Amino acid sequence: MESLKETLEAFVEGYGYIGIFLIAFTESIIQPVPPDPFIAGATAFGLNPLISALVATLGSVLGGLVAYFLGRVFGEPVAKKLLGEEKFLKAEAFYHRYGVWAVIIAGLTPIPFKVFCWLSGILELEVGRFTLASFIGRFPRFFLFALFGHSIQGFL
């Protein structure tokens, strides 16, 4: 069984920036694994922190736009089926309370960002505001993880 160090090192060697992009992209739509440990691992094994954060942000925002448009097309019934009625109603109440800030808060915190991408489409947040809020929420988070990974580079 590979150690976490070997797994992350193999990921960086095999996929690099493209891997970070793909994980961030798919996480914003449906998959449950956040890109944070991959970003930190990638910079710990030598990838540039700023480029890694920008690539992850680009992937996340583009994936978020896919989820946004899927929300617009498939709407509330699919979201309720994926999340369950109770979680959907809680997320919707949070979204209505905070508006565009809900997207920023979800982007900065462990709150599932993908949920607010879908909700933004379902509730028809203006796409430009959604895109800007996604960038504002995701870039600082990803940059902090990239800097963390870079800071532990010598300890691995």
DSSP file (Angstrom, degrees, kcal/mol; ACC not computed):
  #  RESIDUE AA STRUCTURE BP1 BP2  ACC     N-H-->O    O-->H-N    N-H-->O    O-->H-N    TCO  KAPPA ALPHA  PHI   PSI    X-CA   Y-CA   Z-CA
    1    1 A M              0   0    0      0, 0.0     2,-0.1     0, 0.0     0, 0.0   0.000 360.0 360.0 360.0 132.2    0.0    0.0    0.0
    2    2 A E        -     0   0    0      1,-0.1     2,-0.1     2,-0.1     0, 0.0  -0.436 360.0-122.5 -75.6 147.1    1.4    3.4   -1.0
    3    3 A S     >  -     0   0    0     -2,-0.1     4,-2.4     1,-0.1     5,-0.2  -0.388  28.7-106.3 -78.6 166.6    1.9    6.1    1.6
    4    4 A L  H  > S+     0   0    0      1,-0.2     4,-2.8     2,-0.2     5,-0.3   0.896 122.3  54.7 -59.7 -40.1    0.2    9.5    1.2
    5    5 A K  H  > S+     0   0    0      1,-0.2     4,-2.4     2,-0.2    -1,-0.2   0.931 109.8  45.4 -59.3 -46.7    3.5   11.0    0.2
    6    6 A E  H  > S+     0   0    0      2,-0.2     4,-2.4     1,-0.2    -1,-0.2   0.886 112.9  51.5 -65.1 -38.8    4.0    8.4   -2.6
    7    7 A T  H  X S+     0   0    0     -4,-2.4     4,-2.2     2,-0.2    -2,-0.2   0.945 113.2  43.4 -63.2 -49.1    0.4    8.9   -3.8
    8    8 A L  H  X S+     0   0    0     -4,-2.8     4,-2.5     2,-0.2    -2,-0.2   0.894 113.8  51.4 -65.0 -39.9    0.7   12.7   -4.0
    9    9 A E  H  X S+     0   0    0     -4,-2.4     4,-2.5    -5,-0.3    -1,-0.2   0.914 110.9  48.1 -63.4 -42.3    4.1   12.5   -5.6
   10   10 A A  H  X S+     0   0    0     -4,-2.4     4,-2.5     2,-0.2     5,-0.2   0.883 110.2  53.0 -64.8 -38.3    2.8   10.1   -8.2
   11   11 A F  H  X>S+     0   0    0     -4,-2.2     4,-3.0     2,-0.2     5,-1.0   0.943 111.2  45.4 -60.9 -48.1   -0.2   12.4   -8.8
   12   12 A V  H  X5S+     0   0    0     -4,-2.5     4,-0.6     3,-0.2    -2,-0.2   0.922 115.9  46.0 -63.2 -45.1    2.1   15.4   -9.4
   13   13 A E  H  <5S+     0   0    0     -4,-2.5    -1,-0.2    -5,-0.2    -2,-0.2   0.880 121.2  38.2 -65.8 -37.5    4.5   13.4  -11.7
   14   14 A G  H  <5S+     0   0    0     -4,-2.5    -2,-0.2    -5,-0.2    -1,-0.2   0.836 136.2   9.4 -83.9 -34.0    1.7   11.9  -13.7
   15   15 A Y  H >X5S+     0   0    0     -4,-3.0     4,-1.3    -5,-0.2     3,-1.0   0.699  75.0 168.9-124.7 -28.2   -0.9   14.6  -13.9
   16   16 A G  H 3X<S-     0   0    0     -5,-1.0     4,-1.7    -4,-0.6     3,-0.3  -0.114  74.7  -7.4  51.0-136.1    0.6   18.0  -12.7
   17   17 A Y  H 3> S+     0   0    0      1,-0.2     4,-2.5     2,-0.2    -1,-0.2   0.829 135.2  58.4 -63.3 -33.9   -1.5   21.1  -13.5
   18   18 A I  H <> S+     0   0    0     -3,-1.0     4,-2.6     1,-0.2    -1,-0.2   0.899 105.3  50.7 -64.1 -39.4   -3.9   19.1  -15.7
   19   19 A G  H  X S+     0   0    0     -4,-1.3     4,-2.4    -3,-0.3     5,-0.2   0.913 109.9  49.2 -63.4 -43.1   -4.7   16.9  -12.7
   20   20 A I  H  X S+     0   0    0     -4,-1.7     4,-2.4     1,-0.2     5,-0.2   0.932 112.0  49.5 -61.0 -45.5   -5.4   19.9  -10.4
   21   21 A F  H  X S+     0   0    0     -4,-2.5     4,-2.8     1,-0.2    -2,-0.2   0.940 112.2  47.2 -58.4 -49.2   -7.6   21.4  -13.1
   22   22 A L  H  X S+     0   0    0     -4,-2.6     4,-2.5     2,-0.2     5,-0.2   0.885 112.5  48.1 -65.1 -40.1   -9.6   18.2  -13.6
   23   23 A I  H  X S+     0   0    0     -4,-2.4     4,-2.1     2,-0.2    -1,-0.2   0.933 115.4  44.9 -66.1 -44.2  -10.1   17.5   -9.9
   24   24 A A  H  X S+     0   0    0     -4,-2.4     4,-1.2    -5,-0.2    -2,-0.2   0.897 114.1  50.7 -65.3 -39.7  -11.2   21.2   -9.3
   25   25 A F  H  < S+     0   0    0     -4,-2.8     3,-0.4    -5,-0.2     4,-0.3   0.954 114.9  40.4 -62.5 -52.0  -13.5   21.1  -12.4
   26   26 A T  H >X>S+     0   0    0     -4,-2.5     4,-2.6     1,-0.2     5,-1.6   0.827 108.9  60.4 -71.6 -30.9  -15.3   17.8  -11.5
   27   27 A E  H 3<5S+     0   0    0     -4,-2.1    87,-0.3     1,-0.3    -1,-0.2   0.833 100.6  56.3 -64.4 -31.2  -15.6   18.7   -7.7
   28   28 A S  T 3<5S+     0   0    0     -4,-1.2    -1,-0.3    -3,-0.4    -2,-0.2   0.610 116.3  36.4 -76.2 -10.7  -17.6   21.8   -8.7
   29   29 A I  T <45S-     0   0    0     -3,-1.1    -2,-0.2    -4,-0.3    -3,-0.1   0.837 135.0 -42.7-105.2 -55.2  -20.1   19.7  -10.5
   30   30 A I  T  <5S+     0   0    0     -4,-2.6    -3,-0.2     1,-0.1    -4,-0.1   0.574  92.3 104.2-151.7 -35.4  -20.6   16.4   -8.7
   31   31 A Q      < -     0   0    0     -5,-1.6    83,-0.1     1,-0.1    -2,-0.1  -0.344  56.3-141.6 -74.1 147.7  -17.6   14.5   -7.3
   32   32 A P        +     0   0    0      0, 0.0    -1,-0.1     0, 0.0    -5,-0.1   0.567  68.1  99.3 -86.4  -9.9  -17.1   14.7   -3.5
   33   33 A V        -     0   0    0    -10,-0.0    -6,-0.1     2,-0.0    -2,-0.1  -0.676  67.8-137.7 -85.7 118.1  -13.2   14.9   -3.3
   34   34 A P        -     0   0    0      0, 0.0     4,-0.3     0, 0.0   -10,-0.1  -0.383   9.3-131.8 -71.5 152.1  -12.1   18.5   -2.7
   35   35 A P  S >> S+     0   0    0      0, 0.0     4,-2.3     0, 0.0     3,-0.5   0.614  83.7  96.1 -77.4 -11.0   -9.0   19.7   -4.7
   36   36 A D  H 3> S+     0   0    0      1,-0.3     4,-2.6     2,-0.2     5,-0.2   0.878  83.1  45.0 -51.7 -52.1   -7.3   21.2   -1.6
   37   37 A P  H 3> S+     0   0    0      0, 0.0     4,-2.5     0, 0.0    -1,-0.3   0.844 113.7  51.7 -65.1 -29.3   -5.1   18.2   -0.6
   38   38 A F  H <> S+     0   0    0     -3,-0.5     4,-2.5    -4,-0.3    -2,-0.2   0.876 109.9  48.9 -72.0 -36.9   -4.0   17.8   -4.3
   39   39 A I  H  X S+     0   0    0     -4,-2.3     4,-2.2     2,-0.2     5,-0.2   0.949 114.5  44.9 -65.5 -48.5   -3.1   21.5   -4.5
   40   40 A A  H  X S+     0   0    0     -4,-2.6     4,-2.0     1,-0.2    -2,-0.2   0.916 115.5  48.0 -61.7 -43.1   -1.1   21.3   -1.3
   41   41 A G  H  X S+     0   0    0     -4,-2.5     4,-1.4    -5,-0.2    -1,-0.2   0.899 109.4  53.0 -64.3 -40.2    0.5   18.1   -2.4
   42   42 A A  H  <>S+     0   0    0     -4,-2.5     5,-2.6     1,-0.2    -1,-0.2   0.909 112.9  42.6 -63.3 -42.5    1.3   19.4   -5.9
   43   43 A T  H ><5S+     0   0    0     -4,-2.2     3,-1.3     3,-0.2    -1,-0.2   0.816 109.0  58.9 -76.1 -28.1    3.1   22.5   -4.5
   44   44 A A  H 3<5S+     0   0    0     -4,-2.0    -1,-0.2     1,-0.3    -2,-0.2   0.810 108.0  48.1 -65.5 -28.1    4.9   20.4   -1.8
   45   45 A F  T 3<5S-     0   0    0     -4,-1.4    -1,-0.3    -5,-0.2    -2,-0.2   0.107 135.5 -80.7-103.1  21.9    6.4   18.4   -4.7
   46   46 A G  T < 5S+     0   0    0     -3,-1.3    -3,-0.2     1,-0.3     2,-0.1   0.336  80.1 135.2 110.5  -7.5    7.5   21.3   -6.7
   47   47 A L      < -     0   0    0     -5,-2.6    -1,-0.3    -6,-0.2   -35,-0.0  -0.464  66.7 -95.1 -73.6 151.6    4.6   22.9   -8.7
   48   48 A N     >  -     0   0    0      1,-0.1     4,-2.7    -2,-0.1     5,-0.2  -0.461  28.2-142.7 -67.1 127.4    4.4   26.6   -8.6
   49   49 A P  H  > S+     0   0    0      0, 0.0     4,-2.4     0, 0.0     5,-0.2   0.903  98.0  46.3 -61.0 -43.9    1.9   27.8   -5.9
   50   50 A L  H  > S+     0   0    0      2,-0.2     4,-2.5     1,-0.2     5,-0.2   0.931 115.6  45.1 -66.6 -45.1    0.5   30.7   -7.8
   51   51 A I  H  > S+     0   0    0      2,-0.2     4,-2.9     1,-0.2     5,-0.2   0.914 113.1  51.8 -64.4 -41.9    0.0   28.7  -11.0
   52   52 A S  H  X S+     0   0    0     -4,-2.7     4,-2.5     1,-0.2    -2,-0.2   0.923 111.7  46.2 -60.4 -44.7   -1.5   25.8   -9.1
   53   53 A A  H  X S+     0   0    0     -4,-2.4     4,-2.5    -5,-0.2    -1,-0.2   0.903 114.2  47.8 -65.6 -41.2   -4.0   28.1   -7.4
   54   54 A L  H  X S+     0   0    0     -4,-2.5     4,-2.7     2,-0.2    -2,-0.2   0.911 112.6  48.3 -66.1 -41.8   -4.9   29.8  -10.7
   55   55 A V  H  X S+     0   0    0     -4,-2.9     4,-2.6     2,-0.2    -2,-0.2   0.924 113.7  47.0 -63.9 -44.5   -5.3   26.5  -12.5
   56   56 A A  H  X S+     0   0    0     -4,-2.5     4,-2.8    -5,-0.2    -2,-0.2   0.905 113.0  49.5 -63.9 -41.0   -7.5   25.1   -9.7
   57   57 A T  H  X S+     0   0    0     -4,-2.5     4,-3.0     2,-0.2     5,-0.3   0.928 111.2  48.7 -64.1 -45.1   -9.5   28.3   -9.6
   58   58 A L  H  X S+     0   0    0     -4,-2.7     4,-2.5     2,-0.2     5,-0.2   0.934 113.9  46.8 -59.7 -46.6  -10.0   28.2  -13.4
   59   59 A G  H  X S+     0   0    0     -4,-2.6     4,-2.6     1,-0.2    -2,-0.2   0.917 114.4  47.3 -61.0 -43.9  -11.1   24.5  -13.2
   60   60 A S  H  X S+     0   0    0     -4,-2.8     4,-2.6     2,-0.2    -2,-0.2   0.914 113.3  46.7 -66.1 -43.7  -13.4   25.2  -10.3
   61   61 A V  H  X S+     0   0    0     -4,-3.0     4,-2.1     2,-0.2    -2,-0.2   0.918 114.6  46.9 -66.4 -42.5  -15.1   28.2  -11.8
   62   62 A L  H  X S+     0   0    0     -4,-2.5     4,-1.8    -5,-0.3    -2,-0.2   0.914 114.3  47.3 -65.4 -41.7  -15.5   26.5  -15.2
   63   63 A G  H  X S+     0   0    0     -4,-2.6     4,-2.4    -5,-0.2    -2,-0.2   0.892 109.9  54.4 -63.4 -38.7  -16.9   23.4  -13.5
   64   64 A G  H  X S+     0   0    0     -4,-2.6     4,-2.6     1,-0.2    -2,-0.2   0.872 105.5  52.5 -61.4 -37.6  -19.1   25.7  -11.4
   65   65 A L  H  X S+     0   0    0     -4,-2.1     4,-2.5     2,-0.2    -1,-0.2   0.873 107.6  51.5 -66.7 -36.6  -20.5   27.2  -14.6
   66   66 A V  H  X S+     0   0    0     -4,-1.8     4,-2.4     2,-0.2    -2,-0.2   0.947 112.6  45.6 -62.2 -47.0  -21.3   23.7  -15.9
   67   67 A A  H  X S+     0   0    0     -4,-2.4     4,-2.6     2,-0.2    -2,-0.2   0.887 110.4  55.2 -62.9 -38.9  -23.2   23.0  -12.7
   68   68 A Y  H  X S+     0   0    0     -4,-2.6     4,-2.0     2,-0.2    -1,-0.2   0.940 111.7  42.6 -57.2 -49.6  -24.9   26.4  -12.9
   69   69 A F  H  X S+     0   0    0     -4,-2.5     4,-2.3     2,-0.2    -2,-0.2   0.839 111.7  54.2 -71.4 -31.9  -26.2   25.6  -16.4
   70   70 A L  H  X>S+     0   0    0     -4,-2.4     4,-3.3     2,-0.2     5,-0.6   0.903 108.5  50.8 -64.2 -39.7  -27.1   22.0  -15.4
   71   71 A G  H  X5S+     0   0    0     -4,-2.6     4,-1.6     1,-0.2    -2,-0.2   0.894 110.2  49.4 -61.9 -40.3  -29.1   23.6  -12.5
   72   72 A R  H  <5S+     0   0    0     -4,-2.0    -2,-0.2    -5,-0.2    -1,-0.2   0.911 118.4  39.0 -63.7 -42.5  -30.8   25.9  -15.1
   73   73 A V  H  <5S+     0   0    0     -4,-2.3    -2,-0.2     1,-0.1    -3,-0.2   0.944 129.0  27.3 -75.9 -49.8  -31.7   23.0  -17.4
   74   74 A F  H  X5S-     0   0    0     -4,-3.3     4,-0.7    -5,-0.2    -3,-0.2   0.744  94.4-178.3 -91.9 -24.2  -32.6   20.3  -14.9
   75   75 A G  H  X< -     0   0    0     -4,-1.6     4,-1.6    -5,-0.6     3,-0.5  -0.007  45.4 -23.2  67.2-162.4  -33.8   22.5  -12.1
   76   76 A E  H  > S+     0   0    0      1,-0.2     4,-2.8     2,-0.2     5,-0.3   0.814 123.3  62.2 -61.0 -41.0  -35.1   21.8   -8.6
   77   77 A P  H  > S+     0   0    0      0, 0.0     4,-1.7     0, 0.0    -1,-0.2   0.904 108.3  43.6 -57.6 -41.7  -36.4   18.2   -9.1
   78   78 A V  H  X S+     0   0    0     -4,-0.7     4,-2.5    -3,-0.5     5,-0.2   0.912 113.2  51.7 -69.5 -41.6  -32.9   16.9   -9.9
   79   79 A A  H  X S+     0   0    0     -4,-1.6     4,-2.8     1,-0.2     5,-0.4   0.909 110.4  48.8 -61.0 -42.1  -31.3   18.9   -7.1
   80   80 A K  H  X S+     0   0    0     -4,-2.8     4,-2.3     1,-0.2    -1,-0.2   0.871 110.8  50.9 -65.5 -36.0  -33.8   17.5   -4.6
   81   81 A K  H  < S+     0   0    0     -4,-1.7    -2,-0.2    -5,-0.3    -1,-0.2   0.905 115.2  42.1 -67.6 -41.1  -33.2   14.0   -5.9
   82   82 A L  H  < S+     0   0    0     -4,-2.5    -2,-0.2     1,-0.1    -1,-0.2   0.898 130.1  25.3 -71.6 -42.2  -29.4   14.4   -5.5
   83   83 A L  H  < S-     0   0    0     -4,-2.8     4,-0.3    -5,-0.2    -3,-0.2   0.760 107.7-116.4 -93.8 -28.8  -29.4   16.2   -2.1
   84   84 A G     X  -     0   0    0     -4,-2.3     4,-2.2    -5,-0.4     5,-0.2  -0.026  32.5 -85.3  94.0 150.4  -32.7   15.1   -0.6
   85   85 A E  H  > S+     0   0    0      1,-0.2     4,-2.5     2,-0.2     5,-0.2   0.909 124.6  49.4 -57.6 -48.2  -35.5   17.4    0.2
   86   86 A E  H  > S+     0   0    0      1,-0.2     4,-2.1     2,-0.2    -1,-0.2   0.930 113.5  43.9 -63.7 -48.3  -34.3   18.5    3.6
   87   87 A K  H  > S+     0   0    0     -4,-0.3     4,-2.6     1,-0.2     5,-0.2   0.887 113.0  53.3 -65.5 -37.5  -30.7   19.4    2.6
   88   88 A F  H  X S+     0   0    0     -4,-2.2     4,-2.8     1,-0.2    -2,-0.2   0.940 109.4  47.8 -61.4 -46.2  -32.0   21.1   -0.5
   89   89 A L  H  X S+     0   0    0     -4,-2.5     4,-2.3     2,-0.2    -2,-0.2   0.874 112.2  49.6 -64.8 -37.6  -34.4   23.3    1.6
   90   90 A K  H  X S+     0   0    0     -4,-2.1     4,-2.4     2,-0.2    -1,-0.2   0.934 113.6  45.8 -64.7 -46.0  -31.6   24.2    4.0
   91   91 A A  H  X S+     0   0    0     -4,-2.6     4,-2.6     1,-0.2    -2,-0.2   0.902 112.6  51.0 -63.7 -40.7  -29.2   25.1    1.2
   92   92 A E  H  X S+     0   0    0     -4,-2.8     4,-2.7    -5,-0.2    -1,-0.2   0.904 109.9  49.3 -64.4 -41.3  -32.0   27.1   -0.5
   93   93 A A  H  X S+     0   0    0     -4,-2.3     4,-2.0     2,-0.2    -2,-0.2   0.915 112.1  48.5 -63.9 -42.8  -32.7   29.0    2.7
   94   94 A F  H  X S+     0   0    0     -4,-2.4     4,-2.2     2,-0.2     5,-0.3   0.916 112.4  49.7 -60.4 -43.8  -29.0   29.8    3.2
   95   95 A Y  H  X S+     0   0    0     -4,-2.6     4,-2.7     1,-0.2     7,-0.3   0.917 111.0  47.7 -63.2 -45.4  -28.8   30.9   -0.4
   96   96 A H  H  < S+     0   0    0     -4,-2.7    -1,-0.2     1,-0.2    -2,-0.2   0.847 112.7  50.7 -65.8 -32.9  -31.8   33.2   -0.1
   97   97 A R  H  < S+     0   0    0     -4,-2.0    -2,-0.2    -5,-0.2    -1,-0.2   0.910 125.4  23.5 -70.8 -41.9  -30.5   34.7    3.1
   98   98 A Y  H >< S-     0   0    0     -4,-2.2     3,-1.8     1,-0.2    -2,-0.2   0.575  84.0-172.0-106.5 -11.7  -27.0   35.5    1.7
   99   99 A G  T >X S-     0   0    0     -4,-2.7     3,-1.7     1,-0.3     4,-0.6  -0.282  75.1  -0.1  57.9-132.8  -27.5   35.8   -2.0
  100  100 A V  H >> S+     0   0    0      1,-0.3     4,-1.5     2,-0.2     3,-0.6   0.778 128.7  67.6 -61.0 -26.9  -24.3   36.1   -4.0
  101  101 A W  H <> S+     0   0    0     -3,-1.8     4,-3.3     1,-0.2    -1,-0.3   0.795  88.8  65.8 -63.8 -26.8  -22.4   35.9   -0.7
  102  102 A A  H <> S+     0   0    0     -3,-1.7     4,-2.5    -7,-0.3    -1,-0.2   0.895 101.5  48.4 -61.2 -38.9  -23.6   32.3   -0.4
  103  103 A V  H <X S+     0   0    0     -4,-0.6     4,-2.1    -3,-0.6    -1,-0.2   0.924 113.8  45.9 -66.8 -44.5  -21.4   31.5   -3.4
  104  104 A I  H  X S+     0   0    0     -4,-1.5     4,-1.8     2,-0.2    -2,-0.2   0.934 114.1  48.1 -63.8 -46.4  -18.4   33.3   -1.9
  105  105 A I  H  X S+     0   0    0     -4,-3.3     4,-1.6     1,-0.2     6,-0.3   0.922 112.6  48.2 -61.3 -44.6  -18.9   31.7    1.5
  106  106 A A  H  < S+     0   0    0     -4,-2.5     7,-0.3    -5,-0.2    -1,-0.2   0.866 110.7  52.7 -63.8 -35.1  -19.2   28.2   -0.1
  107  107 A G  H  < S+     0   0    0     -4,-2.1    -1,-0.2     1,-0.2    -2,-0.2   0.828 114.4  41.2 -68.4 -31.8  -16.1   28.9   -2.1
  108  108 A L  H  < S+     0   0    0     -4,-1.8    -1,-0.2    -3,-0.2    -2,-0.2   0.675 116.1  47.8 -88.5 -19.9  -14.1   29.9    0.9
  109  109 A T  S  < S-     0   0    0     -4,-1.6     4,-0.2    -5,-0.2    32,-0.0  -0.543  94.6 -94.7-119.0 177.2  -15.3   27.2    3.3
  110  110 A P  S    S+     0   0    0      0, 0.0    -4,-0.1     0, 0.0     3,-0.1   0.504  81.6 122.2 -73.0  -1.7  -15.9   23.5    3.5
  111  111 A I  S    S-     0   0    0     -6,-0.3     2,-0.5     1,-0.1    -2,-0.1  -0.416  85.7 -93.3 -57.0 133.6  -19.6   24.1    2.6
  112  112 A P    >>  -     0   0    0      0, 0.0     4,-0.9     0, 0.0     3,-0.8  -0.332  38.8-163.1 -58.6 107.0  -20.1   22.0   -0.6
  113  113 A F  H >> S+     0   0    0     -2,-0.5     4,-1.6    -7,-0.3     3,-0.6   0.860  83.8  64.5 -59.0 -39.3  -19.4   24.5   -3.4
  114  114 A K  H 3> S+     0   0    0    -87,-0.3     4,-2.4     1,-0.3    -1,-0.2   0.841  95.4  59.2 -57.4 -35.0  -21.1   22.4   -6.0
  115  115 A V  H <> S+     0   0    0     -3,-0.8     4,-2.6     1,-0.2    -1,-0.3   0.908 107.8  44.9 -60.8 -41.8  -24.5   22.7   -4.2
  116  116 A F  H <X S+     0   0    0     -4,-0.9     4,-1.7    -3,-0.6    -1,-0.2   0.726 108.7  56.9 -79.3 -20.7  -24.3   26.5   -4.6
  117  117 A C  H  X S+     0   0    0     -4,-1.6     4,-1.4     2,-0.2    -2,-0.2   0.943 111.9  42.0 -67.7 -48.8  -23.3   26.2   -8.2
  118  118 A W  H  X S+     0   0    0     -4,-2.4     4,-2.6     1,-0.2     3,-0.4   0.937 114.7  51.3 -61.5 -47.4  -26.4   24.2   -8.9
  119  119 A L  H  X S+     0   0    0     -4,-2.6     4,-3.3     1,-0.2    -1,-0.2   0.865 103.3  59.0 -60.4 -36.4  -28.6   26.5   -6.8
  120  120 A S  H  <>S+     0   0    0     -4,-1.7     5,-2.6     1,-0.2    -1,-0.2   0.892 110.9  42.0 -60.4 -39.1  -27.3   29.5   -8.6
  121  121 A G  H ><5S+     0   0    0     -4,-1.4     3,-0.8    -3,-0.4    -2,-0.2   0.916 115.3  49.1 -71.5 -44.1  -28.5   28.1  -11.9
  122  122 A I  H 3<5S+     0   0    0     -4,-2.6    -2,-0.2     1,-0.2    -3,-0.2   0.917 117.5  40.5 -60.8 -44.1  -31.8   26.9  -10.4
  123  123 A L  T 3<5S-     0   0    0     -4,-3.3    -1,-0.2    -5,-0.2    -2,-0.2   0.359 112.2-122.5 -91.6   5.9  -32.5   30.2   -8.7
  124  124 A E  T < 5 -     0   0    0     -3,-0.8    -3,-0.2    -5,-0.2     2,-0.2   0.846  37.2-177.6  59.3  44.1  -31.2   32.1  -11.8
  125  125 A L      < -     0   0    0     -5,-2.6    -1,-0.2    -6,-0.2     5,-0.1  -0.498  47.0 -89.9 -62.2 140.5  -28.5   34.2  -10.2
  126  126 A E     >  -     0   0    0     -2,-0.2     4,-2.3     1,-0.1     3,-0.4  -0.355  36.5-131.0 -57.7 130.3  -27.1   36.4  -13.0
  127  127 A V  H  > S+     0   0    0      1,-0.2     4,-2.5     2,-0.2     5,-0.2   0.809 103.3  54.1 -61.2 -35.2  -24.2   34.4  -14.5
  128  128 A G  H  > S+     0   0    0      2,-0.2     4,-2.3     1,-0.2    -1,-0.2   0.914 110.4  46.5 -65.5 -42.0  -21.7   37.2  -14.4
  129  129 A R  H  > S+     0   0    0     -3,-0.4     4,-2.6     2,-0.2    -2,-0.2   0.894 112.5  51.2 -65.5 -40.2  -22.2   37.7  -10.7
  130  130 A F  H  X S+     0   0    0     -4,-2.3     4,-2.3     2,-0.2    -2,-0.2   0.934 110.6  48.3 -61.0 -46.3  -22.0   34.0  -10.1
  131  131 A T  H  X S+     0   0    0     -4,-2.5     4,-2.2     2,-0.2    -2,-0.2   0.924 113.8  45.7 -62.6 -46.3  -18.7   33.8  -12.0
  132  132 A L  H  X S+     0   0    0     -4,-2.3     4,-2.6     1,-0.2    -1,-0.2   0.923 113.1  49.7 -63.6 -45.1  -17.2   36.7  -10.2
  133  133 A A  H  X S+     0   0    0     -4,-2.6     4,-2.1     1,-0.2    -1,-0.2   0.876 109.3  53.2 -61.8 -37.7  -18.4   35.3   -6.8
  134  134 A S  H  X S+     0   0    0     -4,-2.3     4,-2.7     2,-0.2     5,-0.3   0.929 111.0  45.6 -63.2 -45.9  -16.9   31.9   -7.6
  135  135 A F  H  X S+     0   0    0     -4,-2.2     4,-2.2     1,-0.2    -2,-0.2   0.929 112.5  50.6 -63.4 -44.8  -13.5   33.4   -8.4
  136  136 A I  H  < S+     0   0    0     -4,-2.6    -1,-0.2     1,-0.2    -2,-0.2   0.865 116.8  41.6 -61.8 -36.7  -13.6   35.6   -5.3
  137  137 A G  H  X S+     0   0    0     -4,-2.1     4,-0.7    -5,-0.2    -2,-0.2   0.867 120.1  39.5 -78.6 -37.9  -14.5   32.5   -3.1
  138  138 A R  H  X S+     0   0    0     -4,-2.7     4,-2.7    -5,-0.2     5,-0.3   0.905 104.0  60.8 -84.9 -42.6  -12.2   29.9   -4.7
  139  139 A F  H  X S+     0   0    0     -4,-2.2     4,-2.8    -5,-0.3     5,-0.2   0.919 104.9  46.6 -59.2 -49.1   -8.9   31.7   -5.4
  140  140 A P  H  > S+     0   0    0      0, 0.0     4,-2.2     0, 0.0    -1,-0.2   0.916 114.5  48.7 -60.3 -40.5   -8.0   32.7   -1.9
  141  141 A R  H  X S+     0   0    0     -4,-0.7     4,-1.9     1,-0.2    -2,-0.2   0.952 114.9  43.6 -61.7 -49.9   -8.8   29.3   -0.5
  142  142 A F  H  X S+     0   0    0     -4,-2.7     4,-2.3     1,-0.2    -1,-0.2   0.865 111.9  53.7 -66.6 -35.7   -6.8   27.5   -3.2
  143  143 A F  H  X S+     0   0    0     -4,-2.8     4,-2.6    -5,-0.3    -1,-0.2   0.894 107.2  51.6 -66.7 -38.7   -3.9   29.9   -2.9
  144  144 A L  H  X S+     0   0    0     -4,-2.2     4,-2.4    -5,-0.2    -2,-0.2   0.917 111.2  47.2 -63.4 -42.4   -3.6   29.3    0.9
  145  145 A F  H  X S+     0   0    0     -4,-1.9     4,-2.5     2,-0.2    -2,-0.2   0.887 112.0  51.0 -65.0 -37.8   -3.5   25.5    0.3
  146  146 A A  H  X S+     0   0    0     -4,-2.3     4,-2.3     2,-0.2    -2,-0.2   0.914 111.3  47.2 -65.2 -42.7   -0.9   26.1   -2.4
  147  147 A L  H  X S+     0   0    0     -4,-2.6     4,-2.3     2,-0.2    -2,-0.2   0.892 110.6  52.9 -66.3 -38.8    1.2   28.2   -0.1
  148  148 A F  H  X S+     0   0    0     -4,-2.4     4,-1.2     2,-0.2    -2,-0.2   0.955 110.5  46.8 -60.0 -49.5    0.8   25.6    2.7
  149  149 A G  H >< S+     0   0    0     -4,-2.5     3,-0.5     1,-0.2     4,-0.2   0.911 112.5  49.9 -59.1 -43.1    2.0   22.8    0.4
  150  150 A H  H >< S+     0   0    0     -4,-2.3     3,-1.1     1,-0.2     4,-0.3   0.870 106.3  56.9 -62.7 -36.9    5.0   25.0   -0.7
  151  151 A S  H 3< S+     0   0    0     -4,-2.3     3,-0.3     1,-0.2    -1,-0.2   0.758 107.9  46.6 -69.4 -24.1    5.9   25.8    2.9
  152  152 A I  T XX S+     0   0    0     -4,-1.2     3,-1.7    -3,-0.5     4,-0.5   0.354  80.1 108.6 -97.1   6.2    6.2   22.1    3.8
  153  153 A Q  G X4 S+     0   0    0     -3,-1.1     3,-1.1     1,-0.3    -1,-0.2   0.866  77.3  49.5 -51.2 -44.2    8.3   21.3    0.7
  154  154 A G  G 34 S+     0   0    0     -3,-0.3    -1,-0.3    -4,-0.3    -2,-0.1   0.631 103.1  62.0 -73.5 -13.2   11.5   20.8    2.7
  155  155 A F  G <4        0   0    0     -3,-1.7    -1,-0.2     1,-0.2    -2,-0.2   0.522 360.0 360.0 -90.7  -6.2    9.9   18.5    5.2
  156  156 A L    <<        0   0    0     -3,-1.1    -1,-0.2    -4,-0.5    -2,-0.1   0.455 360.0 360.0 -91.5 360.0    9.0   15.7    2.8
